[in-house]
C-alpha cells in the first residue's frame, strides 16, 4: 500500500458530503468558535464509533473507529475488507489484507490525523486553521500543521447542540481526498490498550 492509499484509508471526496443531510439537526446554527472546538477535541479522551469511508476512487468502506487520545486510533474495517489502520506510539501502521508483508509505517506527526490526536489541540495556533466557516447546520474547520503544510490538511465538520464531530476530509500531499463520516459516538468508555498495539496486531495477522 503506497502513501496515497494510506491517506485514502483514513479520509474521502466531497460527494460524500451529501450523506450529512441525513443528520437531524436544527434548521440553522451559529459558527462554533475555535476555542470551543479545541475544548471539545481535548475532552474527547476515548470514543468508539461506526464510520463510513469514501475513498478518492469512489469506493466505500465501513467499520468501527476506536480513539484513545492522545495519540491512539484504530480503524477496523468490516468484512469483506480486512484492512486495518493503527495509530500508536507516534506511528501510523497500515495493514494491507492483500499483502503478506509487514505493515507500512509512517510518523503520526506527518499525517493530518495528528491534529485530532494531539496531546493538546489548539486550533487557535497561528497558521494552523486555514478555513473556518459555517455551512447551514454545520461548522467546518480546515487545519494543517503550520510548520509543515506540505503534509496535507484535514477538514473537520461539526454540529451544535451539543458540539459533535461528524465528519472529516483528509487531503494528502498529492491532492487526493478521503472522507470519513461518523455515526453516534460512544464516549468515555475504557478501551484495551492492545487495540492500538502495532506489534501485537502484526503478530496476530501473520
Buried (B, 14 or more C-beta within 10 A) or exposed (E): BEBBBBBBBBBBBEEBBEBBEEBEBEEEBEBBBBEBBBBBBBEBEBBBBBBBBBBBEEEEBBBBBBBBBBBBBBBBBEEEBEBBBBBBBEBBBBBBEEEEEEBBBBEBBBBBBBBBBBEEBBBEBEEBBEEBEBEEBBBBBBBBBEEEEEBBBBBBBBBBEEBBBBBBBBBBBEEBBBBBBBBEBEBEEEBEEEBBBBEBBBEEEE
